[in-house]
């Protein structure tokens, strides 16, 4: 059902609510205003990119589409065209293009949808924000209000905070005690919709063990040298 947040037509051919595509077209008008500007657009679904590709063609914006079904023999040519052809302004990619690509010719990343794994999101941005990039990189995340994507955004931020404690030189373990555990459970419930289903909430309450004495929360990890926040 997350696919319908991008466009309902992808699941129901009798409807065509494409708010994200409309917003993307408006955003690209701004991002592509400089004659040499290029943009990378990520989505998990090929269908989303096919719809976007048609919209780009209507506007006269040349683009390439990169996904797992593209033969290996053709991938290099697509990447080279995006880098070198001034007429090719947009690179549409699934997460097959999240690793091993150098797309720093662009300075803007648009995420039409968010992955569950924060590492995948970092990989997307890292295709543009990498060594040799001399411009500020703009990252835009499209979130459908009132949908599971709002819960995902909250959960994604919390997971990134947890991972930073483990991977960025912090404690070897992150303790989920007291308020930290409660916040994690709340984030998961919001993301999965359990908060709106009383039977799931009641089941969790019945099975909950006796509360343990709260332990010390993990100290925040020190930032790595040279690390910067995502724009």
Beta strands, then each sheet from edge to edge (+ up, - down):
strand 1: 39-42
strand 2: 62-66
strand 3: 88-93
strand 4: 108-111
strand 5: 138-141
sheet 1: 2+ 3+ 1+ 4+ 5+
end
